[in-house]
Amino acid sequence: MNENNLIWITKVEQKGNKYLVYVNDSIESITFNLDQLVEYHIVKGNSFYPQEWDKIINSLDFGKILDKTLYYIDYKFRTKQEIINYLNKNNVSISIQDEIINKLISLKYIDDEKYSQIYIEEKINSLMGPKVIKYNLNLKGINQNIYNPIIDNIDSDVWINNAILVANKTLNTIKGYPLNKQKETVYTRLSRMGYSNEVINKTISKVEYSTLDIDILNKQLLLLKNKGLDKTKIISKLLSNGYTFEDLKPLIDFDNDLQGEA
């Protein structure tokens, strides 16, 4: 090959922990670190064939992208799909993406099974149910064949005990409300948190409910009266709030008022 086609190292200038490398007549430098200088024998006066130099430059691009990706992972453990999304966002070519992913897998920086185990444990500790956990892992791009066995192997008592904790916290916010209202609220809360119907029904049968607070009922009744509602609408509204006809019987004044309106 003609010597004029060679890539010549004309200058190597240190800037902190980086090295600025100039080739041929170019006034623009290429940044290397010390390890790369040693690995590729970058010294003033050395020369490379164009194909060799292209491989070195491509390797530098790979190294820069790998460093950025490692920083991204260092901030927070990531799934394989999250890293792919990150690389796509930074317009990294598919070929380099594949190299990055394979490198990170070999270094154990990508491990969707480990990620799933950690995530599931964290969410169980925060009382999240299995349905929502599975949904979120799926959104993160993890294959269900990875996370399903982990979740399916969790003892059912774990879900029931957690569901009871959620139910008790919920019941503390609606003390004195009608029994149906308490059960409905617990059911809705547990359902939204991803618990199965089986676990929810067992939980509803296990927890203790507060007795009806007549003062709360009287306040609701007064509010409805002040709105000018007639007897039928008042009863309908109270029933929709979870009260039963049996709950309303002790309210003699309420019965008299309704009879007076009839």
N, C-alpha and C positions, 0 to 999 in steps of 0.2 A: 504494500500500500504506500502511496505517495506520502512522504513525510509532511507535506503541507496539509494533509487531511487529519493529522494527529491533533489531539487535544493536549496542549502543553500547560503545565502549572507554572504560571509566571510570578505569582506572589502569594504568600500565606501570611495573614496579619491577625494577631491575637486581639480579641476584644472581650475582656472578662474571661468567662469560661467557654466562649465561642471562638471560632476561627473563620475569618473571611478569606475565601479562596478565589483567586482571579486566574482566568485561563485565557491563553492567546492574547488578543488585543482588546478583550472585553473590559469595559470600565465598571461593570456590575459584578458584584461578588456573589458567591454561593456560600451559605453558612454551613459549617461542619462543627461537630463537637470533637473532643480529643479522641474518643474511642473510634469515631469514624475516620479520622485522619490516619490512625494507626492501622485500622482494618483495611483501608483502601490504598495505603501507601501514598498519601497525599503529601508530597514535599515539593518544594520549588525545583523546577527542572525536570520533574518526572512527566511522562507522557502516556496517553491512552488512545486506543483506537476508538472511533466514535461509538461503536456498539458497546464497548466496555464502559465508556463514559455515560451512555444512556442508562445502563443498568445501575450505575452508581447513583445517578440523579433520581431514578425511580425508587431506589432503596432509601434515599434521603427523604423523599416524599412519604414513603411508607413509615419511616421512623418518626417523622413529624406528626403524622396522623395517629400513629400508635401512642405517642406521648400525650396528645390531646385526649385520646380515648381513655387512656389510663387515668388521666386527671378526672375525666367525667365519671369513671367508675369509682375512683377514690372518694369522690363526694358522696356516693351512694351506691350500694350494690345494685346491679342492673340485670335485667333479663336479656337473653340473646336478641329478642325482637326490639327491645328498647335501644340496644346498641346499634342495630341495623337502622332504626329510625333516626338515630343521632347521625350516623354516617351519611344517610340519604340527605338529611337536612344540610349537611356540610358539603354536599355535591361530590362525595367520594365515589370514584369509579367502582363498578361491580367487582372487577378483578382485585383491586386493593381491599375492598370490603371483605372479600372472601379470605384474603391473606390475614387481615386484621382479626376476623372472627376465629379462624383456625388457630392463630397465634394465642389469642386470649383463652380459647378452650384448652389448649395445651398447657397454658400457665395456670389453669383453674380459676381464671378471673370470670369466666362465663360458666355457670353451672346452674341450669334451670331447676334441677332437682333440689339442690341445696337451697336455692332461692325460695322455692316453694315451701320447703320445710321451715325455713326461718319465718317466712311471711305467714304461714298457717299458724305457727306457734304464737306470733305476735297478735294476730287477729283473734285467736282463741282467748288470749289473755285480756283482750279488750272486749270480750263477750260477743263477738260477731258470729253469726250462724254460718253453717256450711254452704248454703246456697249463694250467699253474697260473696263468700270467700272464693268459691269456684268462679263466679261471674267476674270478679276482679282479676283473678289470675288469667282467665281467658282473655280479658282486655289487654293484659300485659304480654300477650302472645305466647303463653306457655301452653303446650299441648296437654289436653285433658288426660292423656295416658300417663303423664308425669304426676299431676297433682291428685287425680282421683284415687289412686291406691293409698296415698298418704292420708287423705281425708277419710276414706272408707275404713281405714284401720284404727281410727280413733274410737275409743270406747264410747258407747252411746250415753253412758252416765255423765261424761264430760259435757255433752250438749245439754242434757237435762239439768244438770247442776248450774250451768251458766244461764240457761233459760230461766231458771227459778230466781237467780240473782237479778236478771233483767226485770222479771215480773214483779219482784218485791220493790225494786226501785220505782217502777211505774206505779204500783199500787200506793206508794207513799205520796204520790202527787194527786191522787183522787180519793183520798179517805172520805168516807161518809157518803159517797155517791151510790146509786143503786147497784145491786149485785150484777145485773146484766151489763150495766155500763162498765163496771170494773173488769168483767171478763172480756167484753168486747175490746176495751182499750188494751188489755194485755195481749189479746190475740193479734190485734193490728200491729202493736209494737214488735212482737216477736216475729211476725210474718215479714215486716219490713227489714228486720235485721238478719233475715235469711234462714230461719229455723223451719224445719219440716212440720207438716200438720201433725204428724205423730208425736213429735216432741212437744209441740204447742199444746195439744190436747192433754198429754200427761202432766204438763206443767200447770195447766189451768185446774186440773183435779187435785194437785198437790198443795198449791199455795193457799194461804189464809186470807180471807177478805174481811174488810171492816164492815161494821154494822151501819145501817142506814142512819144518816144524820138528818133529823127532822128540820134543823135550822137551815141546812142547805136547800132542802126541798121548799121550805117556806120562802126563802129568798127568791128561788126560781119562780114560785107561784106568784109572789108579789110583783116580780118583774113582768110576768105575762099579763097580770091584771092591769098594771099601769099602761100596758100597750093597748088596752081596750079590747082584748080578745074575748070572744064569747066562750060559753062552757065547753062546747064541742072542740074548739080549737085549742083551748087550754089543756084539756085531757089528751088530745092528740099530740100536742107538743111535749107534754110530760112523758107520755108513753114512748115517743121517739127518742127522748133523752135517756131511756133505759128503765124508767119506773114502770111498775106493774100496778094493776088495779088494787092489789093487796097492799102495796105501799101507800096508796092514796086514801085508804079507808080510815086510818086514824085521824085524818084532818077534818074534824067535825065542822070547823068554821068554813073550811073550803067547801064541804058538802052543802052547808046551809047557804053559802054565797051562790053556789051553782043553782040550788033549788030556787033561790030568790030571783035569779036571772031568767029561770025557765018560764 
